[in-house]
Structure formats: structure tokens, C-alpha cells
Amino acid sequence: MTQPWCTALPGGVRLAVQITANAKKTEVTGVQGDVLKLRLQAQPIEGKANQALVKWLAKALGVSRGAVAITHGHTNQRKLIEVKSPTLAVEGVALALNVPTPPYE
């Protein structure tokens, strides 16, 4: 099943996410259009939310922090993130992040 927020790249995947910082806990809240919506417990001050996002994604996907890079949107709520891992597939990302699947139409 394809995910509009996750695309395969040579040697990894690209994620399109929308962040809400300063939440009670870090979690996936769902998919809206072509982005994955996340809540982050970190505050959006001095890059703390970006650091928390990279750390959380690395742990959830079973890769090193160095394999996770925010490529666009460092200061925006919407971000593009590239995860380098030759064993990571789009379906595996959705499962690892526990993304709710939309109902079939």
C-alpha cells in the first residue's frame, strides 16, 4: 500500500511530516493529505523540536540518528526528512511508526 507522506529513495525513504510541538507526549496523530502529523513533547526553541524529532524517528525506525536528516523546513511545522537505510521500506515505516490506516473507500 502506498503512503503519500512516505516515498522510497535509493538507499532509504523520504517522509513529509507536520509537527505540533510542546505536546504532552510524542506520538503520531494521523495522516492529513500528503503529510504525516506528529506531536512532539519538545519545545520549538533553538532547534530542540528538530533534535527531538530526529531522535524519536531514529529510535522508532531502528536506525542511527546520523541516518535521519531534516532536508527542508528546519524552521517550519512542515518538514521533509530523509532516512538512510537500505533495509527500510515504505510499508515498514508505516508499521514502525504505528500510523493509523485510513478506511478503504
C-alpha positions, 0 to 999 in steps of 0.5 A: 500500500502506498503512503503519500507522506512516505516515498522510497529513495535509493538507499532509504525513504523520504517522509513529509511530516507536520509537527505540533510541538510542546505536546504532552507526549510524542506520538503520531496523530494521523495522516492529513493529505500528503503529510504525516502529523506528529506531536512532539513533547519538545519545545520549538526553541533553538532547534530542540523540536528538530533534535527531538524529532530526529531522535524519536524517528531514529529510535522508532525506525531502528536506525542511527540518528546520523541516518535521519536528516531534516532536508527542508523546513528546519524552521517550519511545522512542515518538514521533509526528512530523509532516512538512510537505510537500505533495509527500510521500506515504505510499508515498514515505516508505516508499521514502525511508526504505528500510523493509523490506516485510513478506511478503504473507500 
